[in-house]
Amino acid sequence: MILVPFLTLLHLFAFVCPEIVTAFIIQRHGDRMPYHQIQSLPPFENIGQLVQKGANRLEHLGKQIKERYNETLLSDLEYEDQEYAFYATYSERAKMSAQAFARGLFPPGTGPVDPETGEPIFNQLQQLVPIDSCLGDKEYMLLGATACPKGMRIINTRQNNHANRLIYKPNKDLISKLATQTKNSVNGLEILDVIDSLLSLHALGLDLPQGMTENDLEKYKKLFDETFLYYFPTSDPDLCNASLGMFANYLYTSLDKKPSQRLKLHYFNGHDYSLVPMLGCLGVNLTENVGYASMVVIEIHKRTNGPTDVDGLDLEFYHALHPSDTEPLKLERFYPKQCPAEICNMRSFIVNFPHARDSSPSEWFYSKCGFVTPLNNVWFLVGTILAASLLAVGAIAFLASVLYCLHNLYRRKTDWKIN
């Protein structure tokens, strides 16, 4: 009698005990040089390039992630391309950041060894990890709303219709002061470029324009955060479909495989405009821009005796918005609005994205992202009909000409025989 309740309790414990099967990490690049010249300062080189501080921060965070998954996803010492995937956008700072993070995951002592000689293939047993540039689907996934026509229409509409009233007029004096101190044009989105460069210079300990104080910089940062977040209205379903739709598709299709075919780790390195819309659309209330090397971590778990198919998997969401380059990594768990329950099942999460289960993301491209397919482009159809009509007329005319020539030839032969 005692044994039955005990076995039942053991069974329930086994069901709720999660086993991590894979993780997705989406991260902003590390500290970089400004990517916009300040006209009141001498020109600086290496515009937008990753700096050593940024590389160190990424490597440090890679080591922290390795410690987190050392007994699970990263239990194998050697890199295997069938188990790990690293992606970055086309920018050099993102590619270099991904490489620095990978160096933290696979530090010296984890590289491959020649099976015949027992000697390391690379010096210091350093594992060199290939970083793929995001192309096609994955690029749109990381660039989100800024790469989708629908997303850019939303951003441009906010720029044209409301930005002047809500952002620029209330801060007219501050913006005028910014223009005076930097001697830069600060119209519209140029404000973001100029302030971002000032913040980068300050973070690297480089000189600011003459007369600019810490108090000025603090006000500029507040203006930057207010403006940047304004352009990503994460309550807008169109923007969120543009920002999250492709990722939801990638998430589902990556897991909709046999357990033995699933990768252990998917890593993506992008930009602040990769993370901000994603976090906002997941329900995270941001009051400022994300810092360098900020990350979103999505862990995929399965219950020990639960189903192994993709709908039987559970998701756990974490973020680190301003990770230190020296302190231990602190991942804060959050619950997305698409699946706010303690246990977020894949089926519950993915139902919010109509095309997430498609084997091809084409529907997302055309209906959610806003790219025009030939089948829904009116002008393309009109042009196609006209071209087909012209070809048909041409073909008929050609055929008529051939028949006319044959007819004349036949008549001439007949006339010759009669004569």
C-alpha positions, 0 to 999 in steps of 0.5 A: 500500500505504501509502495504504490503512492511512492511509485506514483510520486516518483513517476511525477518527479520524473515527469517534471524533472527537465533535461536540457536538449539545446539552447539558442543564444542571440547576442549583441556584438561587443564594445566597438569604435564609433561608426559616425564621425564627430565633426568637432573632433579629429577624425578617428580610424577603425570606424565601427570595429570591435575593440579589445575590450569588446573581444574580452567581454565576449570571451568572458561571457563565452566562458560563463556560458561554458560553465553553465552548460559544461555538464550538459550541452558542452560536455564534449571537449571538441567542437563538432559541426553537427552539434554547434552552429555559429552565425553573425550578420554581415558586419565585421564587428558581429563576426569578430564578436562571434569568434571571441565568444566561441573562443570562450566556449572552446578555450585552449585545451579543447581543440582536436587532436590528430588520432594518429600522432596524438598531437594537437591539430592547432597550436595550444589546442585552440579550437577554431570555430567556423562563423557563418555569415547570416544570409537569406532567412537567417539574415532577416531573422537577425535584422528583424523589422529593419530588414522587412518592408512592413517593419520599415514602413512602421518605422518610417511612419513614426518618423514622418507622422509623430516623431517631431511632435513627440520627440524632437519638439520637446527636446528642441533646445537639447538637440540644438545644443548637441548640434552646436557641440558636435557640429554634426547634422542632427535631423531625424534619425541622425540624432541616434548616430551622433549620440551613439558615437558620443557614448562609444567614445566615452565608454572607451575613455576617449575625448569628448567635444570641448565643453561637453559635460557628464551631465550633457552626456547623461541627457543625450543618452536619455534622449537616445534611449527614448528615440531608439525605443520609440521607433520600435512599437512592440505593441504593433503586431505587424512589427512583431511578426516582422521581428519574431516570425522568422525566428519562430520558424527557425526555432520550430524547424530546428527542433522538428527533427529526430532528437539525434539530429538536433544541434546542441547550441545555436548562436547568433551575433547581431545588433541592438536592433536585433535584440530590442524588437525581439525582447519587446515583442516577447513582453520585456519592458525596456526603458533603455537600449540594451548594452554591448554583448547583451543576450537572450538565451532560450533553453529547450527542455524535455521532461524525462518521460515525456514525448520527444517530438517538437510539441513535447518540448518546453522553453525557458527564456533568459536575458542579460541586458548589460553583462559585465566583462569581469563579473559572473554572468547573471541570466534573469529569467522572464516569461514571454507574453506569448506563453506566460505560464511557468512551463512554456510548451513549444505548442503554446508558444508557436501558436502565436506565429501562423507560419512558424510550422511551415517547412519553408519561410516563404509565407512569412516573407510575403505576408508578414515581412512584406516582400512582394511575390510575383503572384500578389504584385498587381503591376507584375500581373498586368505586365505579365498579361500584356507580355503574354498578349504581345507574344500571342499576337506575335505568334499569330502574326508569324503563323499567319505570315507562314501560312500566307507564304505557303499559300502563295507558293502553292498558287505559283506552283499550280499556275506553273503547272496549268501554263 
